[in-house]
Amino acid sequence: MRGVYAMARKVSVSVDHDICVGNAMCVTIATNAFQLNDDRQSTPANPDGDTEELIMEAAENCPVSAITITDAITGEQLFP
């Protein structure tokens, strides 16, 4: 019997600084994928630093929906 291996999907992350309020929930959830800038707004740090699940959870918990996640290969918007 052969093993089945699922390849992790590459995602691209962006943060809309016009609406980000610096809640930092994303940094708390996906500690490697996000960081805060000097204005205390979230910025993508390393989209490969956390699992897609953690990055999606971080985006889903943003109180102002400032985070957009897309498939890095296809460009398909995954969230929101």
BAFI-3210 file (N, C-alpha, C; in Angstrom, 3 decimals, decimal comma, padded with zeros to 6 digits):
// residues 80
n [1|2|3|4|5|6|7|8|9|10|11|12|13|14|15|16|17|18|19|20|21|22|23|24|25|26|27|28|29|30|31|32|33|34|35|36|37|38|39|40|41|42|43|44|45|46|47|48|49|50|51|52|53|54|55|56|57|58|59|60|61|62|63|64|65|66|67|68|69|70|71|72|73|74|75|76|77|78|79|80]
n.u [000,841|000,579|001,591|-000,300|000,279|-000,473|000,050|000,919|-000,945|000,136|-000,192|-001,124|-000,952|-002,621|-003,009|-005,325|-004,537|-006,073|-008,281|-007,441|-007,267|-005,369|-005,786|-004,438|-005,078|-004,557|-001,775|-001,506|-002,682|-001,541|001,478|003,875|003,229|002,243|003,031|003,382|003,470|005,189|003,098|001,434|-000,139|-001,195|000,981|001,828|004,145|005,484|004,157|004,568|005,206|003,349|000,678|-001,803|-004,286|-004,005|-003,461|-005,830|-007,590|-006,658|-007,319|-010,100|-010,707|-010,179|-011,394|-012,292|-012,203|-009,841|-007,975|-006,939|-006,840|-005,293|-004,926|-001,687|-000,811|-002,990|-004,393|-006,912|-009,313|-009,408|-010,236|-011,681]
n.v [-001,178|002,161|005,319|008,304|011,572|014,818|017,859|020,924|023,850|026,840|030,061|033,498|036,475|039,431|042,631|045,093|048,219|050,449|049,748|048,138|047,821|047,273|045,267|042,876|040,185|038,408|038,157|036,930|034,444|033,342|033,326|033,394|034,124|036,706|040,080|043,038|046,385|049,588|051,287|049,780|048,090|045,155|043,233|041,112|038,617|036,094|033,987|031,289|030,531|029,592|027,182|026,758|026,530|027,852|030,443|031,020|030,898|033,068|035,173|034,896|035,656|038,326|041,377|043,362|042,406|042,761|041,214|039,501|036,455|034,596|031,990|031,289|030,271|029,959|032,314|032,407|033,733|033,000|033,844|036,883]
n.w [000,000|-000,868|000,452|000,810|000,012|000,782|-000,730|000,669|000,209|-001,297|-000,065|-000,473|001,325|002,257|003,820|004,487|005,157|005,419|006,835|008,952|012,426|014,296|016,168|016,617|016,752|014,685|014,763|017,193|016,710|014,298|014,567|013,117|010,544|010,524|011,494|013,504|012,344|012,616|013,100|014,507|013,030|011,345|009,298|006,551|007,289|006,918|004,858|004,612|007,085|008,900|009,156|006,562|007,708|010,196|009,306|007,939|010,112|011,574|009,821|009,752|012,324|012,431|013,476|011,743|009,209|007,621|006,354|003,490|001,806|-000,681|-003,140|-003,937|-006,344|-008,195|-007,866|-006,860|-004,686|-001,326|001,139|002,255]
ca.u [000,000|001,353|001,115|-000,817|000,808|-001,115|000,961|000,335|-001,211|000,810|-001,150|-000,648|-001,703|-002,523|-003,737|-005,774|-004,197|-007,111|-009,291|-006,824|-007,308|-004,286|-006,289|-003,349|-005,557|-003,875|-000,420|-001,661|-003,050|-000,532|002,599|004,949|002,721|001,925|003,749|002,853|004,395|005,407|001,794|000,705|-001,041|-000,694|001,559|002,251|005,558|005,967|002,986|004,946|005,606|002,293|-000,168|-002,927|-005,384|-003,776|-003,594|-007,264|-008,186|-006,287|-008,127|-011,494|-010,854|-009,948|-012,693|-012,708|-011,996|-008,788|-007,043|-007,351|-005,981|-005,486|-004,063|-000,535|-000,618|-004,138|-004,964|-008,273|-009,486|-009,839|-010,908|-013,064]
ca.v [000,000|003,393|006,450|009,449|012,797|016,033|018,995|022,125|024,910|028,115|031,167|034,873|037,195|040,889|043,317|046,427|049,138|051,466|049,310|047,421|048,616|046,876|044,369|041,905|038,809|037,597|037,898|035,988|033,123|032,893|034,123|033,506|034,653|038,130|040,896|044,397|047,415|050,674|051,882|048,710|047,413|043,865|043,079|039,736|038,425|034,885|033,137|029,881|030,337|028,899|026,367|027,450|026,537|028,923|031,721|031,218|031,196|034,445|036,054|034,785|036,314|039,762|042,005|044,283|041,705|043,463|040,253|038,757|035,313|034,038|030,894|031,926|029,730|030,205|033,642|032,270|034,323|031,989|034,553|036,549]
ca.w [000,000|-000,963|001,239|000,068|000,594|000,290|-000,731|001,258|-000,761|-001,040|000,002|-000,450|002,347|002,238|004,882|004,103|006,249|005,548|007,804|010,075|013,663|015,191|017,200|016,779|016,874|013,671|015,261|018,299|016,184|013,325|015,068|012,138|009,276|010,659|012,477|013,584|011,881|013,574|013,394|015,204|012,107|010,901|007,968|006,304|007,586|006,251|004,635|004,753|008,473|009,634|008,287|005,939|008,671|011,169|008,611|007,715|011,419|011,896|008,972|010,185|013,624|012,314|013,757|010,684|007,927|006,884|005,781|002,311|001,527|-002,012|-003,546|-004,571|-007,690|-009,072|-007,653|-006,313|-003,358|-000,372|002,235|002,606]
c.u [000,885|000,745|000,623|-000,341|000,104|-000,103|000,236|000,170|-000,447|-000,242|-000,414|-001,554|-001,516|-003,393|-004,064|-005,551|-005,195|-008,165|-008,716|-006,785|-006,247|-004,722|-005,267|-003,815|-004,823|-002,468|-000,459|-001,911|-001,974|000,732|003,734|004,507|002,459|002,851|003,107|003,905|004,502|004,116|000,872|-000,386|-000,373|-000,094|001,919|003,754|006,124|004,783|003,295|005,276|004,601|001,470|-001,278|-004,086|-005,231|-003,944|-005,064|-007,967|-007,887|-007,143|-009,579|-011,742|-010,529|-011,284|-013,185|-012,505|-010,976|-007,864|-007,674|-006,336|-006,322|-004,543|-002,920|-000,319|-001,747|-004,694|-006,375|-008,325|-010,091|-010,578|-010,736|-013,847]
c.v [001,241|004,476|007,561|010,707|013,993|017,170|020,206|023,186|026,162|029,215|032,496|035,636|038,690|041,459|044,727|047,384|050,276|051,059|048,546|048,334|048,199|046,005|043,289|040,475|037,904|037,214|036,880|034,570|032,560|033,711|034,300|034,181|036,157|038,789|042,273|045,379|048,515|051,393|050,906|048,095|046,124|043,963|041,611|039,627|037,254|033,945|031,646|029,532|029,606|028,084|027,221|027,553|027,658|030,301|032,029|031,571|032,633|035,437|036,064|035,517|037,798|040,470|042,936|043,697|042,415|042,522|039,537|037,652|034,788|032,865|031,511|031,451|030,157|031,617|033,610|032,882|033,277|032,601|036,030|036,076]
c.w [000,000|-000,094|000,321|000,774|-000,039|000,365|-000,157|000,177|-000,341|-001,048|000,001|000,511|002,160|003,352|004,400|005,269|006,392|006,576|008,997|011,295|014,681|016,348|017,565|017,000|015,886|014,137|016,397|017,786|015,263|013,557|014,066|010,847|009,321|011,668|012,484|013,096|012,943|013,953|014,113|014,329|011,650|009,502|007,782|006,545|006,794|006,041|004,685|006,197|009,331|008,639|007,681|006,916|009,697|010,526|008,348|009,027|011,829|011,099|009,426|011,502|013,596|012,492|012,658|009,281|007,039|006,125|004,596|002,061|000,144|-002,222|-004,350|-006,004|-008,623|-008,969|-007,097|-004,918|-002,439|000,809|002,018|001,409]
res [m|r|g|v|y|a|m|a|r|k|v|s|v|s|v|d|h|d|i|c|v|g|n|a|m|c|v|t|i|a|t|n|a|f|q|l|n|d|d|r|q|s|t|p|a|n|p|d|g|d|t|e|e|l|i|m|e|a|a|e|n|c|p|v|s|a|i|t|i|t|d|a|i|t|g|e|q|l|f|p]
***
